[in-house]
Amino acid sequence: MKPLKLPREQRELMIEHIRTYFDMERGEELGHLAADNLLEFFLQELGPAVYNAALSDCRTLAAQRMQSLEEDIYALEWKTKR
């Protein structure tokens, strides 16, 4: 998996959320660079786990949809009289 890169606008928004969190919840002022480094750390450390969880959810959804499609196709089959 290639490293997760956020679009600039989204990255800046996340940095501001981190800075606000540290200020409101911890009473600490965090600079832009420190927040950016923390975001990068989270993306590297948590990104793969979140990505894999999302893929697992997609796999489950696809399997459910395939089962439903299989049932629909079966319902369309011609039944022969005996």
C-alpha positions in Angstrom: 0.0 0.0 0.0 1.3 3.4 -0.9 1.5 6.1 1.8 -1.8 7.9 2.4 -1.7 11.4 1.1 -4.5 13.9 1.9 -5.4 16.8 -0.4 -3.9 20.0 0.9 -7.3 21.5 1.9 -8.2 18.4 3.9 -4.8 18.2 5.5 -5.0 21.8 6.6 -8.4 21.2 8.1 -7.2 18.2 10.0 -4.2 20.2 11.3 -6.6 22.8 12.6 -8.7 20.1 14.3 -5.6 18.7 16.0 -4.6 22.2 17.2 -8.1 22.9 18.5 -8.3 19.5 20.3 -5.0 20.1 22.1 -6.1 23.6 23.1 -9.6 22.7 24.2 -9.0 19.2 25.8 -5.4 19.5 27.0 -4.9 23.2 27.5 -1.8 23.0 25.3 -1.0 25.3 22.4 0.3 23.2 19.5 2.1 24.8 16.6 1.2 24.2 12.9 4.4 22.1 12.3 3.9 20.0 15.4 0.3 19.3 14.5 1.4 18.4 10.9 4.0 16.0 12.3 1.4 14.4 14.6 -1.1 14.1 11.7 1.7 12.4 9.6 2.4 10.0 12.5 -1.3 9.1 12.8 -1.6 8.5 9.1 1.4 6.2 9.1 0.5 4.3 12.2 -3.3 4.2 12.0 -3.9 4.6 8.3 -3.2 0.9 7.3 -5.5 -0.4 10.1 -8.4 1.9 9.1 -7.8 1.1 5.4 -7.9 -2.6 6.1 -11.1 -2.3 8.2 -12.7 -0.4 5.4 -11.8 -3.1 2.9 -13.2 -5.7 5.2 -16.5 -3.8 5.3 -16.5 -3.6 1.5 -15.8 -7.3 1.3 -18.7 -8.1 3.5 -21.0 -5.7 1.6 -20.0 -7.2 -1.7 -20.6 -10.8 -0.5 -24.1 -9.7 0.7 -24.9 -8.1 -2.6 -23.6 -11.2 -4.5 -25.8 -13.4 -2.4 -28.8 -11.2 -3.1 -28.0 -11.2 -6.8 -27.7 -15.0 -6.9 -31.1 -15.3 -5.3 -32.6 -12.9 -7.8 -31.1 -14.9 -10.7 -32.3 -18.1 -9.2 -35.8 -16.6 -9.0 -35.7 -15.9 -12.7 -35.0 -19.5 -13.7 -37.7 -21.3 -15.6 -39.3 -24.1 -13.6 -40.2 -27.2 -15.5 -43.5 -29.0 -14.7 -43.3 -32.6 -13.6 
